[in-house]
Amino acid sequence: MGERDRLRDYHAKRDFGRTGEPRGRSADGDAEPRFVVQIHDARRMHFDVRLQVGDVLMSWSVPRGPSADPRDKRLAVPTEDHPLEYEEFEGVIPRGEYGGGTVIVWDFGTYEPLSHDRRGRPVDFAESLRRGHATFRLHGRKLRGVYALTRFRGDGEGDGEQAWLLVRKARSGGGGRGAPDPRRARSARSGRTLAQVAADEGS
């Protein structure tokens, strides 16, 4: 499925004459896969975790954000695929638009796919997500170490709304930190808080 098809839902939900969100661009097939974690002060405050899979960012809404504690199982609800350039998006989505509210980039970087089958053989990352369990190592400015996404509701084929768990693997190394108080958090790109971004764009 091409980028245009995978972004159909993304484009259908947005009026690009009103929102500053990006429309999309082609992937760099030679680069390491990217990830971004954005804080989104919309109707409900949440974190958006996005992983580059092919030519799009597959996305999950994580209400409490990623944790550095392997004992924490964080709910992750899949949302529509986003264009790759969304990893740089920071700003205010106008009120009345889908996802209206302020967005900052809390963390970004690359990730290393680690999924394998029961015999220890590597499994294509997109295929591991389709099967409902994917493991990956984050190399971010704030998030580092091995995480897993596991689907526990829905099958990805229209059988009910999907829900996943995002969990940090024990003894995965790399240090890193968990999600902060979102209202006090600062952007990894601009150093601004949500309030500062909202004030800058409102001035």
C-alpha positions, 0 to 999 in steps of 0.5 A, a space after each residue: 500500500 502506497 503512502 497516498 493510500 496509507 494517509 487517506 484517513 489522515 487527509 480526510 480528517 484535516 482542512 489544510 487551509 486551516 491547520 498547519 499540519 504537514 500533508 506528507 512527503 516521500 520516505 528516505 528508504 536508506 535512513 534508520 527508522 525514526 520515532 517521535 513522541 509528541 505531547 498533545 493538549 487536545 480535548 484530553 491531554 495525551 502523548 502520541 507515540 509514532 514509529 516510522 514503518 515504511 513511508 508513514 508514521 504509525 501512531 498510538 495515543 498513550 494517555 499517560 505517556 511511555 514509562 521507564 518502569 517495566 512494571 508499568 503497562 501503558 494503554 496505547 490506542 492506535 490512531 491514523 497513520 501520519 506523514 513522516 514530516 509530522 515528526 517535526 510538527 509543533 504548533 497549535 491546531 485550530 479549534 474546531 479542527 480534528 485534534 484541535 489543541 497545542 502540540 510539542 515534540 517531547 522526544 525524537 530519534 531513531 529506533 532499532 527493530 528487534 522483533 523475532 519469532 519463537 525460534 529467534 529468527 528476525 521478523 519484519 517489523 511491519 509484519 510483527 505489528 500486524 501479528 500484534 507484538 513488536 519489540 524495538 530499541 529507542 535511541 532518543 534524547 530522552 527515551 532509551 532502551 527496549 520497549 514492546 507494543 502488544 495488542 490485547 483487544 481487536 485484531 486489526 482486521 475490523 474485529 472491534 476497536 484495537 487497544 495495545 499496551 506499551 511496556 519498557 522491557 526489564 534490564 534493557 539498558 540505555 538509561 532514559 526517562 519516562 514521561 513527565 508532567 505534560 504541562 511542565 515538559 519542554 520540547 526537545 526541538 524548541 525548548 518550549 512548553 505547551 503554554 509557551 507554544 500556545 502563547 507564541 502562536 496566539 500573539 
